[in-house]
């Protein structure tokens, strides 16, 4: 599977576990711990899926950045 998933999670323990699970399923994973890093990545790379804790980031900003 070549789909690129961006995981946004401030809790690094949860972040590692999510990366482990999705990598095992064949997803290509990028991870960040904050909103600014996520926006930076989405402005440069085509992300297929975003997995995020709503408390960590406002997804509508990532969506609009990724559609450029």
GIRA-V361422 format. One record per pair of residues at least 24 apart in sequence whose C-alpha atoms are under 10 Angstrom apart, sorted by the first residue. I is the first residue (numbers start at 1). GAP is how many residues later the second one is. Records with the same first field share a line. If there is no record, write none. Layout:
I=GAP, GAP
//
This chain:
1=24, 25, 26, 27
2=24, 25, 26, 27, 46
3=24, 25, 26, 43, 44, 45, 46
4=24, 25, 26, 41, 42, 43, 44, 45, 46
5=24, 25, 26, 41, 42, 43, 44, 45, 46
6=24, 25, 26, 32, 35, 36, 40, 41, 42, 43, 44, 45, 46
7=24, 25, 26, 27, 31, 42, 43, 44, 45, 46
8=24, 25, 26, 27, 29, 30, 42, 43, 44, 45, 46, 48, 49
9=24, 25, 26, 42, 43, 44, 45, 46, 47, 48
10=24, 25, 42, 43, 45, 46, 47
11=42, 45
15=37
18=33
33=24
35=24, 26, 27
36=26
38=24
39=24, 25, 26, 27
40=25, 26
41=24, 25
42=24, 25, 26
43=24, 25
44=24
//
